[in-house]
């Protein structure tokens, strides 16, 4: 099933930085197909408004990072239309409602093998609802820390934060570098400057081809030293159009552009879709 029809191909890179040309008016059919037809991995940065949700899968393994806002359940339709069956790993980066908002429904509707949370606690009803859903599910539960490594299917995951909890929910975000077919992606949730400084103590674990910009592109994150360490080819932010926070902040956009990093975001481009095959990756946008 192809719910988005034509996608616009905008960027093609390999690990050797070999470019390829696309017709800007062209497109590519996005069709998940059957598991037997998969010979690639894909990452979908869902357009869930002022919230976060990203899907990683390779036909056999499915990882979902965050589940969108508590007052916006479009992620449920996306997962259904993308024919997601089971979820091997559900990562809830931190307990704010714009990241964990639909986790309870997903735990109820899907067979989730494992859940990661930071261990930071919140007083919100959304957080309490999610904790109850985890307890009622059959999913394993972990609170990973910097230095933890694991493989889930083809995905190699290195946890780069948090080192320890401080009571700051944003800085306690689970941050991780995910590698598949030699392509590296960095996800840092809403980690802010203090957490970035902590992660910079091991800069060799930060370099990535694709960077999911921290905290929706906020100026409280995405510091110049951190971007230098990550040194990505592309940054992608998740934010709602005309959101009240002004994300992504102008100074971050300028900083990213000054460093020669291509920038895409859900507020402007809708869903952002990356396909990885044979060590090469291509980026498509919904609009």
Order of alpha helices (4+ residues) and beta strands (2+ residues): beta-beta-beta-beta-beta-alpha-beta-beta-alpha-alpha-beta-beta-alpha-beta-beta-beta-beta-beta-alpha-beta-alpha-beta-alpha-beta-alpha-beta-beta
